[in-house]
Amino acid sequence: MNKVFFCLSTILSLYTFSLSAQSKEAVVLLEGFDPVLLVDGKNKRGLDDKFVVRGGFKYLFSSEKNKKTFEENPGLYEVQNNGECTFMPGIQGNPGIWKVYQKKIYLFGTVLCRERFNLAPEAILHPEKCKKVKKRNVAIVLYEGVELLDFAGPGEVFAATQTVDGQFAFNVFTVAASTQPIVSQGFLSVQPEYSFANAPQPDIIVVPGGDIQNLMKDEKGMTWVKMISIKAEIAMSVCNGAFAFAKSKLLENKSITTHWTAIKDLRKQVPSAKVFEEVRYMDNGQVVTTAGVSAGIDGALHIVERLLGLSTAKFTARYMEYDWEPGL
């Protein structure tokens, strides 16, 4: 399966435990808890003088009876998959991070791997039985002076989101007038992956805010934005990116929002729309608009919730360590 090491600390921890498993000394598993009791939902530590070494791991038992029970049928009580991480096969599991599921013990490389497993155990254990979810293309529009978090926030959300069986749910790419670098907020140079002329057809388009006039005065760019937004499954604006949608007549008679400083101007621009203040996003089905800057993260998580479910969106937010409140 296509799994990802979420951060450097994860890689280092997995590497450390891989080295431990390869050493000659058997590793004490499960923080010393008796595996025979664990599978029955009981937590009791084993004794140092009552142990079995199997597969390079050291199992401790609270009684001679439990030790004998294990030896008679180890397959019922030993960790599954030879101690590999259940979420990332081929990677050594952490002997202190485990989960008992349906009376079997599974190891995980990190706490995050275990949390991911908890979302959909059957999908991880039996991916062949899992209904495949369409991998959607997400186009993030860039232009000179684009607000950094307006595009990076939603980009992080969509790039980090995985389906229940651990596959990446979105193919995220950037698109601009050309593939020449643009500058965001006066200091960050970003090279778009595609131009408007050769970008793949997206299922979701994100128009971030910033120096939005630089996009709006680009006739070819605005033609592309309008055409794609009409065809897309979801078109989302962030901050004053809503004005690009307004110019394209995509916000007529809709409930919308934008950055708090631009509320009055948006009301003038789209008099038929109901423009909301003090909300993080407004969802009209095919068109989603968000408030400013960080609100793009909320809007993207809301889209993930719509398409893949609340638990997936919550997990993505937790991975990002973002304090997300659904429905705001």
Number of C-alpha atoms within 10 A of each C-alpha: 12 9 14 15 14 14 8 9 11 17 14 12 15 21 16 13 18 17 10 17 19 12 11 8 12 17 20 19 23 23 15 21 21 27 31 25 17 19 19 12 12 12 14 15 17 21 16 13 11 15 21 18 13 14 13 18 20 19 29 26 26 21 15 13 11 19 21 13 14 21 15 10 10 16 11 17 20 23 25 15 15 18 26 21 25 25 27 20 16 12 17 26 30 25 25 17 18 24 21 15 13 8 14 17 20 24 27 27 30 24 14 16 23 20 17 23 22 14 15 16 18 15 17 21 14 10 15 10 11 13 10 12 14 9 14 17 19 25 26 25 26 32 28 21 20 24 25 21 22 28 26 17 22 26 22 16 25 25 17 19 22 24 19 26 27 21 16 20 21 22 14 21 19 22 23 24 21 18 15 13 16 20 17 20 15 12 9 12 13 17 16 20 19 19 18 19 13 10 14 14 14 22 19 23 28 28 30 32 32 26 17 22 16 14 25 20 11 13 10 13 22 19 14 15 22 19 12 19 24 16 15 19 15 21 27 28 31 35 29 32 30 28 25 23 23 17 14 18 13 19 24 16 13 17 18 28 31 32 22 15 13 16 18 12 13 21 16 11 16 20 13 13 18 16 19 17 16 11 17 25 30 23 18 14 11 15 23 25 29 30 32 28 22 19 24 31 28 25 28 24 26 25 22 23 17 13 13 17 14 16 15 22 25 20 18 24 20 14 16 14 9 12 10 17 12 14 11 13
